[in-house]
Amino acid sequence: MILKNRVAIVTGAGSGIGRAGAAIMAREGAIVAVFDSDAAGASATVEMIERAGGRAEPHVVDVTDDEALGRAINIVAERHGRIDILHNHAGAQVAGTAESVEVAGFDRSWALNVRAVFMGIRYALPIMLAQGMGVILNTSSSSGVLYDREMVAYTTSKHAVIAMTRQMAGDYAKFGIRINAICPGWVDTPFNEPFIAQMGGRKAIESYVANQVPLGRWASVDEIAEPILFLVSDRSSYMTGQILVVDGGETVV
């Protein structure tokens, strides 16, 4: 078990990629704090992990609520004496061009996709600095490295996550803290509903994925979980400030 007894926090772990990432960390021995705004989703993830013999605990947290986020992170640290891994995964997809996107939607995208990542790191850093070590993984997106049609709020936020990852990695490497980002491509989860609706429905998105992705298909959440495990474990011990794109080849086209 490559994460035996390490303490991990995963935000947005109540479904999709976040759930798969939490599960694979638990499989490899981590104690996983499952953060999600949806109580049922958080509980379902914990139950799945425990059925497989892993250890996890649910925390119902709105990561855009600074006080609630800080309180939850401190609870985990006090309960377990440390935080070894923070995976900032919670996010939202907001569709629209500069003219059509609602300003409130743009603000929500920024608050969840960028500011909450910043605040999560800000709260976890003192704990990791005191330990002299820690691993932070931020979820960006393939939309953080390329143009994504009529998705200005989403692409802006995901580009910002990459910039923040690189900046913070440079600032904190000397303290034994590694910070990287993962950029998933097309993963078949409900997260994509805004883009699917914008594209004109399921048939249109299937055609888009088949034509735009060289591998010609969606990824499964498990295919993203494996790179997540790599980035939060000692297998990537000499990596920091790096952006791992897992997109079936879309960004090379």
C-alpha positions as CSV (number, residue, x, y, z in Angstrom):
1,M,0.0,0.0,0.0
2,I,1.7,3.1,-1.2
3,L,-0.3,5.6,0.9
4,K,-0.5,3.5,4.1
5,N,-1.8,5.6,7.0
6,R,-1.5,8.9,5.2
7,V,-4.3,11.4,5.8
8,A,-5.9,12.7,2.6
9,I,-8.6,15.3,2.0
10,V,-10.5,15.2,-1.2
11,T,-13.0,17.9,-2.1
12,G,-15.9,17.2,-4.4
13,A,-15.5,13.5,-3.5
14,G,-19.2,12.7,-3.4
15,S,-19.4,11.7,-7.0
16,G,-17.5,11.2,-10.3
17,I,-13.7,11.7,-10.5
18,G,-13.6,12.9,-6.9
19,R,-15.2,9.7,-5.6
20,A,-12.9,7.6,-7.8
21,G,-9.8,9.4,-6.5
22,A,-10.9,9.1,-2.9
23,A,-11.5,5.4,-3.4
24,I,-8.1,4.7,-5.0
25,M,-6.3,6.5,-2.2
26,A,-8.2,4.5,0.4
27,R,-7.4,1.3,-1.5
28,E,-3.8,2.2,-1.1
29,G,-4.0,2.7,2.6
30,A,-4.9,6.3,3.1
31,I,-7.4,7.6,5.6
32,V,-9.7,9.8,3.4
33,A,-11.7,12.8,4.5
34,V,-14.5,13.0,1.9
35,F,-15.5,16.6,1.5
36,D,-18.7,17.4,-0.5
37,S,-21.6,19.8,-0.2
38,D,-24.0,16.9,-0.8
39,A,-24.4,14.8,2.4
40,A,-25.8,11.8,0.5
41,G,-23.0,11.8,-2.0
42,A,-20.3,12.1,0.7
43,S,-21.9,9.3,2.7
44,A,-22.2,7.0,-0.4
45,T,-18.5,7.5,-1.1
46,V,-17.5,6.6,2.5
47,E,-19.8,3.6,2.4
48,M,-18.2,2.4,-0.8
49,I,-14.7,2.8,0.6
50,E,-15.6,1.0,3.8
51,R,-17.2,-1.9,2.0
52,A,-13.9,-2.4,0.2
53,G,-12.0,-2.4,3.5
54,G,-10.8,1.1,3.4
55,R,-11.0,4.0,5.9
56,A,-12.9,7.2,5.2
57,E,-15.1,9.8,6.9
58,P,-17.7,12.2,5.5
59,H,-17.6,16.0,5.9
60,V,-20.4,18.0,4.5
61,V,-18.7,21.2,3.4
62,D,-19.4,24.0,1.0
63,V,-15.9,24.8,-0.1
64,T,-16.9,28.3,-1.1
65,D,-17.7,29.0,2.6
66,D,-14.3,30.1,3.9
67,E,-15.1,29.5,7.6
68,A,-16.7,26.1,6.9
69,L,-13.8,25.0,4.8
70,G,-11.2,26.1,7.3
71,R,-13.1,24.5,10.1
72,A,-13.4,21.1,8.3
73,I,-9.7,21.1,7.4
74,N,-8.7,21.8,11.0
75,I,-11.1,19.1,12.3
76,V,-9.3,16.6,10.1
77,A,-5.9,17.8,11.3
78,E,-6.9,17.7,14.9
79,R,-8.5,14.2,14.6
80,H,-5.6,12.6,12.8
81,G,-2.6,14.7,13.8
82,R,-1.6,15.6,10.3
83,I,-2.7,16.2,6.7
84,D,-0.5,14.5,4.1
85,I,-2.6,15.0,0.9
86,L,-5.0,17.7,-0.2
87,H,-6.8,17.1,-3.5
88,N,-8.7,20.2,-4.5
89,H,-11.2,18.7,-6.9
90,A,-14.6,20.4,-6.3
91,G,-15.6,22.4,-9.3
92,A,-18.4,23.4,-11.6
93,Q,-18.9,23.9,-15.3
94,V,-20.6,27.1,-16.4
95,A,-21.3,27.5,-20.1
96,G,-21.5,30.7,-22.2
97,T,-19.6,33.3,-24.2
98,A,-18.5,36.7,-22.8
99,E,-21.9,38.0,-24.0
100,S,-24.2,35.2,-22.9
101,V,-22.7,33.9,-19.7
102,E,-24.5,35.3,-16.6
103,V,-22.2,37.4,-14.5
104,A,-23.4,35.5,-11.4
105,G,-22.4,32.3,-13.2
106,F,-18.9,33.6,-14.0
107,D,-18.6,34.6,-10.3
108,R,-19.7,31.2,-9.1
109,S,-17.3,29.5,-11.4
110,W,-14.4,31.7,-10.1
111,A,-15.5,31.2,-6.5
112,L,-15.6,27.4,-6.7
113,N,-13.0,26.6,-9.3
114,V,-10.3,29.0,-8.2
115,R,-10.9,30.8,-5.0
116,A,-11.9,27.7,-3.1
117,V,-8.7,26.0,-4.3
118,F,-6.7,28.9,-3.0
119,M,-8.5,28.9,0.3
120,G,-8.1,25.1,0.8
121,I,-4.4,25.4,0.2
122,R,-4.2,28.5,2.5
123,Y,-5.8,26.5,5.3
124,A,-3.7,23.3,4.8
125,L,-0.3,25.0,4.3
126,P,0.4,25.8,8.0
127,I,-0.3,22.1,8.9
128,M,1.9,20.9,6.1
129,L,4.6,23.4,6.9
130,A,4.7,22.3,10.5
131,Q,5.1,18.7,9.3
132,G,7.8,19.6,6.8
133,M,6.0,17.8,4.0
134,G,2.8,17.5,2.1
135,V,1.3,16.9,-1.3
136,I,-1.3,19.2,-3.0
137,L,-3.1,18.2,-6.2
138,N,-5.4,20.7,-8.0
139,T,-7.9,19.6,-10.6
140,S,-7.8,21.8,-13.7
141,S,-9.0,20.5,-17.0
142,S,-8.0,20.0,-20.6
143,S,-10.0,23.3,-20.9
144,G,-7.1,24.8,-18.8
145,V,-4.7,24.3,-21.7
146,L,-6.8,24.8,-24.8
147,Y,-9.8,26.6,-26.3
148,D,-13.2,25.3,-25.2
149,R,-16.1,26.5,-27.3
150,E,-18.3,29.1,-25.6
151,M,-17.0,28.3,-22.1
152,V,-15.3,31.5,-21.1
153,A,-16.1,31.2,-17.4
154,Y,-14.9,27.6,-17.2
155,T,-11.8,28.0,-19.3
156,T,-10.7,31.2,-17.5
157,S,-11.0,29.5,-14.1
158,K,-9.2,26.3,-15.2
159,H,-6.3,28.3,-16.8
160,A,-6.1,30.2,-13.5
161,V,-5.8,26.9,-11.5
162,I,-2.7,26.0,-13.6
163,A,-1.1,29.4,-13.0
164,M,-1.8,29.1,-9.3
165,T,-0.4,25.6,-9.2
166,R,2.9,26.6,-10.8
167,Q,3.3,29.7,-8.7
168,M,2.7,28.0,-5.4
169,A,4.8,25.0,-6.4
170,G,7.8,27.4,-6.8
171,D,7.1,29.1,-3.5
172,Y,6.8,26.0,-1.4
173,A,9.1,23.4,-2.8
174,K,11.9,24.3,-0.4
175,F,9.5,23.4,2.5
176,G,9.0,19.9,1.2
177,I,5.5,20.6,-0.2
178,R,4.8,19.4,-3.7
179,I,2.0,21.0,-5.8
180,N,0.8,19.6,-9.1
181,A,-2.3,19.8,-11.3
182,I,-4.2,17.2,-13.3
183,C,-6.1,18.1,-16.4
184,P,-8.8,15.5,-17.3
185,G,-10.3,15.5,-20.7
186,W,-13.7,14.0,-21.6
187,V,-14.9,11.9,-18.7
188,D,-18.4,10.5,-18.9
189,T,-20.0,12.0,-15.7
190,P,-22.9,14.3,-15.0
191,F,-20.4,17.1,-14.6
192,N,-20.5,17.6,-18.4
193,E,-24.3,18.3,-18.5
194,P,-23.9,22.1,-19.2
195,F,-21.6,21.4,-22.2
196,I,-23.8,18.6,-23.5
197,A,-26.8,20.8,-23.4
198,Q,-24.9,23.6,-25.2
199,M,-23.7,21.1,-27.8
200,G,-27.3,20.0,-28.5
201,G,-27.7,16.8,-26.6
202,R,-26.1,13.4,-26.2
203,K,-25.9,12.4,-29.8
204,A,-24.0,15.6,-30.6
205,I,-21.5,15.2,-27.8
206,E,-20.8,11.6,-28.7
207,S,-20.0,12.7,-32.3
208,Y,-17.8,15.5,-30.9
209,V,-15.8,13.2,-28.6
210,A,-15.4,10.6,-31.4
211,N,-14.1,13.2,-33.8
212,Q,-12.0,15.4,-31.5
213,V,-10.4,12.9,-29.2
214,P,-7.7,10.8,-31.0
215,L,-8.5,7.7,-28.8
216,G,-12.1,8.2,-30.0
217,R,-13.9,7.8,-26.7
218,W,-14.6,9.1,-23.2
219,A,-12.4,8.2,-20.3
220,S,-13.8,6.3,-17.3
221,V,-13.4,7.8,-13.9
222,D,-11.0,4.9,-13.0
223,E,-8.7,6.0,-15.9
224,I,-8.4,9.4,-14.1
225,A,-8.0,7.9,-10.7
226,E,-4.8,6.1,-11.6
227,P,-3.0,9.3,-12.6
228,I,-4.4,11.0,-9.4
229,L,-2.8,8.2,-7.3
230,F,0.5,8.7,-9.1
231,L,0.5,12.4,-8.4
232,V,-0.4,12.2,-4.7
233,S,2.0,9.3,-4.0
234,D,5.8,9.0,-3.7
235,R,5.8,7.7,-7.3
236,S,5.9,11.3,-8.3
237,S,8.3,12.4,-5.6
238,Y,10.5,14.5,-7.9
239,M,7.5,16.2,-9.6
240,T,6.2,19.6,-8.6
241,G,4.7,22.5,-10.5
242,Q,3.7,20.1,-13.3
243,I,0.5,19.8,-15.2
244,L,-0.5,16.3,-16.2
245,V,-3.0,16.2,-19.1
246,V,-5.1,13.0,-19.3
247,D,-7.3,13.6,-22.3
248,G,-7.0,10.8,-24.8
249,G,-4.8,13.0,-27.0
250,E,-7.2,15.8,-27.6
251,T,-4.7,18.6,-26.9
252,V,-2.2,17.3,-29.5
253,V,-4.6,17.6,-32.3
